[in-house]
Amino acid sequence: MQTEYDLNTLQIKRHGPLPGLQEQADTTRVRVTMMLDTDIVSYFKEMAEQPGNLSYKTYINQALRQIIHQPGVSE
């Protein structure tokens, strides 16, 4: 084991919801079909292409979850 690590090269793998949202996440999933703009899907696919990242669909789900939990957004 190394005595020191370079944190700039450390790769972090995260699974599941973003930190702070895990207790609010519902584990039930529903399949939906929807049309999204190409640039939106490309943005999330680029995020997902990084090593150790989640699928682009999970990132879209997390982004939507963050929006509905913002103050002032009606339920």
DRENBA-228219 format. One record per residue: y negated, z, x negated of N, C-alpha, C in turn. Coordinates in nm, 3 decimals, always signed. Last residue first. Example, Ala and Ser with C-alpha at 12.3 -4.5 7.8 and 13.67 -1.06 7.14 Angstrom:
2
+---------+---------+---------+---------+---------+---------+---------+---------+---------+
|    n_yy |    n_zz |    n_xx |   ca_yy |   ca_zz |   ca_xx |    c_yy |    c_zz |    c_xx |
+---------+---------+---------+---------+---------+---------+---------+---------+---------+
|  +0.225 |  +0.708 |  -1.285 |  +0.106 |  +0.714 |  -1.367 |  -0.003 |  +0.787 |  -1.290 |
|  +0.569 |  +0.780 |  -1.319 |  +0.450 |  +0.780 |  -1.230 |  +0.330 |  +0.780 |  -1.320 |
+---------+---------+---------+---------+---------+---------+---------+---------+---------+
END
This chain:
75
+---------+---------+---------+---------+---------+---------+---------+---------+---------+
|    n_yy |    n_zz |    n_xx |   ca_yy |   ca_zz |   ca_xx |    c_yy |    c_zz |    c_xx |
+---------+---------+---------+---------+---------+---------+---------+---------+---------+
|  -2.003 |  -0.636 |  +4.535 |  -1.857 |  -0.654 |  +4.540 |  -1.816 |  -0.712 |  +4.671 |
|  -2.289 |  -0.744 |  +4.352 |  -2.226 |  -0.693 |  +4.474 |  -2.077 |  -0.724 |  +4.475 |
|  -2.426 |  -0.631 |  +4.063 |  -2.342 |  -0.739 |  +4.117 |  -2.269 |  -0.683 |  +4.238 |
|  -2.555 |  -0.408 |  +3.970 |  -2.630 |  -0.499 |  +4.053 |  -2.551 |  -0.614 |  +4.108 |
|  -2.390 |  -0.380 |  +3.656 |  -2.471 |  -0.318 |  +3.762 |  -2.549 |  -0.423 |  +3.840 |
|  -2.084 |  -0.558 |  +3.612 |  -2.223 |  -0.536 |  +3.574 |  -2.297 |  -0.468 |  +3.689 |
|  -1.832 |  -0.626 |  +3.689 |  -1.856 |  -0.484 |  +3.662 |  -1.998 |  -0.457 |  +3.614 |
|  -1.830 |  -0.901 |  +3.706 |  -1.821 |  -0.825 |  +3.832 |  -1.845 |  -0.676 |  +3.812 |
|  -1.848 |  -0.970 |  +3.431 |  -1.956 |  -1.004 |  +3.525 |  -1.948 |  -0.917 |  +3.650 |
|  -1.605 |  -0.886 |  +3.326 |  -1.729 |  -0.825 |  +3.277 |  -1.843 |  -0.851 |  +3.375 |
|  -1.432 |  -1.061 |  +3.462 |  -1.424 |  -0.918 |  +3.487 |  -1.551 |  -0.847 |  +3.440 |
|  -1.502 |  -1.305 |  +3.344 |  -1.526 |  -1.285 |  +3.487 |  -1.524 |  -1.136 |  +3.522 |
|  -1.410 |  -1.254 |  +3.085 |  -1.552 |  -1.284 |  +3.107 |  -1.588 |  -1.262 |  +3.254 |
|  -1.135 |  -1.223 |  +3.131 |  -1.213 |  -1.110 |  +3.081 |  -1.363 |  -1.131 |  +3.103 |
|  -1.068 |  -1.486 |  +3.213 |  -1.045 |  -1.372 |  +3.303 |  -1.130 |  -1.252 |  +3.261 |
|  -1.127 |  -1.624 |  +2.978 |  -1.201 |  -1.656 |  +3.100 |  -1.188 |  -1.540 |  +3.198 |
|  -0.935 |  -1.508 |  +2.808 |  -1.078 |  -1.492 |  +2.780 |  -1.163 |  -1.523 |  +2.902 |
|  -0.701 |  -1.598 |  +2.931 |  -0.727 |  -1.454 |  +2.926 |  -0.874 |  -1.428 |  +2.897 |
|  -0.725 |  -1.870 |  +2.880 |  -0.725 |  -1.823 |  +3.019 |  -0.753 |  -1.673 |  +3.026 |
|  -0.696 |  -1.889 |  +2.608 |  -0.827 |  -1.917 |  +2.665 |  -0.837 |  -1.870 |  +2.809 |
|  -0.509 |  -1.611 |  +2.471 |  -0.517 |  -1.744 |  +2.530 |  -0.655 |  -1.765 |  +2.593 |
|  -0.633 |  -1.425 |  +2.182 |  -0.561 |  -1.439 |  +2.307 |  -0.573 |  -1.582 |  +2.359 |
|  -0.598 |  -1.451 |  +1.820 |  -0.671 |  -1.438 |  +1.945 |  -0.581 |  -1.461 |  +2.066 |
|  -0.475 |  -1.502 |  +1.579 |  -0.462 |  -1.369 |  +1.635 |  -0.534 |  -1.349 |  +1.767 |
|  -0.702 |  -1.749 |  +1.469 |  -0.574 |  -1.678 |  +1.448 |  -0.578 |  -1.536 |  +1.507 |
|  -0.871 |  -1.931 |  +1.723 |  -0.879 |  -1.845 |  +1.606 |  -0.748 |  -1.768 |  +1.592 |
|  -0.847 |  -2.051 |  +1.968 |  -0.784 |  -2.117 |  +1.854 |  -0.787 |  -2.033 |  +1.727 |
|  -0.999 |  -1.919 |  +2.155 |  -0.855 |  -1.890 |  +2.152 |  -0.786 |  -1.951 |  +2.031 |
|  -1.250 |  -2.031 |  +2.120 |  -1.231 |  -1.889 |  +2.092 |  -1.082 |  -1.859 |  +2.072 |
|  -1.192 |  -2.288 |  +2.210 |  -1.230 |  -2.269 |  +2.070 |  -1.214 |  -2.123 |  +2.031 |
|  -1.148 |  -2.233 |  +2.480 |  -1.036 |  -2.283 |  +2.400 |  -1.067 |  -2.267 |  +2.251 |
|  -1.405 |  -2.161 |  +2.562 |  -1.300 |  -2.059 |  +2.562 |  -1.177 |  -2.105 |  +2.481 |
|  -1.538 |  -2.411 |  +2.525 |  -1.587 |  -2.288 |  +2.462 |  -1.475 |  -2.184 |  +2.452 |
|  -1.393 |  -2.583 |  +2.693 |  -1.393 |  -2.605 |  +2.547 |  -1.436 |  -2.479 |  +2.473 |
|  -1.463 |  -2.483 |  +2.945 |  -1.323 |  -2.473 |  +2.900 |  -1.315 |  -2.490 |  +2.748 |
|  -1.736 |  -2.551 |  +2.938 |  -1.693 |  -2.412 |  +2.959 |  -1.552 |  -2.394 |  +2.907 |
|  -1.740 |  -2.827 |  +2.910 |  -1.796 |  -2.745 |  +2.804 |  -1.756 |  -2.598 |  +2.816 |
|  -1.625 |  -2.913 |  +3.154 |  -1.556 |  -2.935 |  +3.028 |  -1.608 |  -2.845 |  +2.917 |
|  -1.633 |  -2.689 |  +3.433 |  -1.698 |  -2.787 |  +3.347 |  -1.628 |  -2.793 |  +3.212 |
|  -1.342 |  -2.653 |  +3.640 |  -1.446 |  -2.595 |  +3.554 |  -1.508 |  -2.706 |  +3.471 |
|  -1.172 |  -2.619 |  +3.939 |  -1.234 |  -2.714 |  +3.849 |  -1.345 |  -2.642 |  +3.772 |
|  -0.869 |  -2.437 |  +3.992 |  -1.012 |  -2.456 |  +4.009 |  -1.063 |  -2.555 |  +3.906 |
|  -0.610 |  -2.261 |  +4.127 |  -0.645 |  -2.391 |  +4.072 |  -0.792 |  -2.411 |  +4.099 |
|  -0.440 |  -1.956 |  +4.050 |  -0.543 |  -2.031 |  +4.121 |  -0.563 |  -2.166 |  +4.052 |
|  -0.213 |  -1.694 |  +4.081 |  -0.234 |  -1.829 |  +4.030 |  -0.338 |  -1.899 |  +4.116 |
|  -0.280 |  -1.361 |  +4.012 |  -0.269 |  -1.461 |  +4.117 |  -0.298 |  -1.597 |  +4.056 |
|  -0.143 |  -1.053 |  +3.895 |  -0.210 |  -1.181 |  +3.869 |  -0.182 |  -1.276 |  +3.984 |
|  -0.179 |  -0.712 |  +3.856 |  -0.131 |  -0.818 |  +3.945 |  -0.212 |  -0.944 |  +3.918 |
|  -0.302 |  -0.522 |  +3.707 |  -0.196 |  -0.597 |  +3.641 |  -0.140 |  -0.708 |  +3.729 |
|  -0.641 |  -0.476 |  +3.677 |  -0.532 |  -0.481 |  +3.773 |  -0.424 |  -0.570 |  +3.711 |
|  -0.840 |  -0.268 |  +3.475 |  -0.765 |  -0.393 |  +3.490 |  -0.652 |  -0.378 |  +3.591 |
|  -0.965 |  -0.037 |  +3.416 |  -1.006 |  -0.104 |  +3.538 |  -0.922 |  -0.227 |  +3.568 |
|  -0.877 |  +0.047 |  +3.174 |  -0.845 |  +0.133 |  +3.287 |  -0.880 |  +0.067 |  +3.420 |
|  -0.978 |  -0.162 |  +3.010 |  -0.835 |  -0.150 |  +3.033 |  -0.802 |  -0.064 |  +3.155 |
|  -1.234 |  -0.181 |  +2.932 |  -1.202 |  -0.240 |  +3.062 |  -1.057 |  -0.217 |  +3.101 |
|  -1.255 |  -0.072 |  +2.683 |  -1.340 |  -0.018 |  +2.787 |  -1.310 |  -0.073 |  +2.925 |
|  -1.178 |  -0.372 |  +2.510 |  -1.189 |  -0.226 |  +2.509 |  -1.287 |  -0.179 |  +2.615 |
|  -1.044 |  -0.634 |  +2.718 |  -1.138 |  -0.587 |  +2.619 |  -1.146 |  -0.435 |  +2.623 |
|  -0.687 |  -0.646 |  +2.792 |  -0.830 |  -0.648 |  +2.827 |  -0.917 |  -0.599 |  +2.712 |
|  -0.446 |  -0.778 |  +2.552 |  -0.488 |  -0.718 |  +2.677 |  -0.637 |  -0.723 |  +2.696 |
|  -0.465 |  -0.734 |  +2.204 |  -0.386 |  -0.778 |  +2.318 |  -0.438 |  -0.708 |  +2.442 |
|  -0.589 |  -0.836 |  +1.897 |  -0.613 |  -0.757 |  +2.017 |  -0.530 |  -0.818 |  +2.129 |
|  -0.597 |  -0.812 |  +1.554 |  -0.526 |  -0.870 |  +1.667 |  -0.544 |  -0.778 |  +1.786 |
|  -0.807 |  -0.884 |  +1.290 |  -0.778 |  -0.791 |  +1.398 |  -0.708 |  -0.865 |  +1.510 |
|  -0.803 |  -0.914 |  +0.947 |  -0.781 |  -0.985 |  +1.073 |  -0.737 |  -0.884 |  +1.178 |
|  -1.029 |  -0.869 |  +0.685 |  -0.933 |  -0.805 |  +0.775 |  -0.924 |  -0.883 |  +0.905 |
|  -1.225 |  -0.953 |  +0.521 |  -1.111 |  -1.044 |  +0.537 |  -1.004 |  -0.988 |  +0.631 |
|  -1.404 |  -0.746 |  +0.522 |  -1.453 |  -0.879 |  +0.558 |  -1.340 |  -0.978 |  +0.582 |
|  -1.277 |  -0.525 |  +0.422 |  -1.290 |  -0.534 |  +0.568 |  -1.344 |  -0.670 |  +0.613 |
|  -1.050 |  -0.498 |  +0.183 |  -1.173 |  -0.573 |  +0.207 |  -1.184 |  -0.596 |  +0.357 |
|  -0.924 |  -0.178 |  +0.099 |  -0.909 |  -0.302 |  +0.173 |  -1.046 |  -0.367 |  +0.189 |
|  -0.763 |  +0.026 |  -0.145 |  -0.885 |  -0.023 |  -0.081 |  -0.857 |  -0.155 |  -0.011 |
|  -0.504 |  +0.078 |  -0.213 |  -0.593 |  +0.193 |  -0.200 |  -0.725 |  +0.155 |  -0.135 |
|  -0.223 |  -0.079 |  -0.051 |  -0.346 |  -0.085 |  -0.129 |  -0.429 |  +0.041 |  -0.109 |
|  +0.118 |  +0.000 |  -0.084 |  +0.000 |  +0.000 |  +0.000 |  -0.124 |  +0.000 |  -0.089 |
+---------+---------+---------+---------+---------+---------+---------+---------+---------+
END
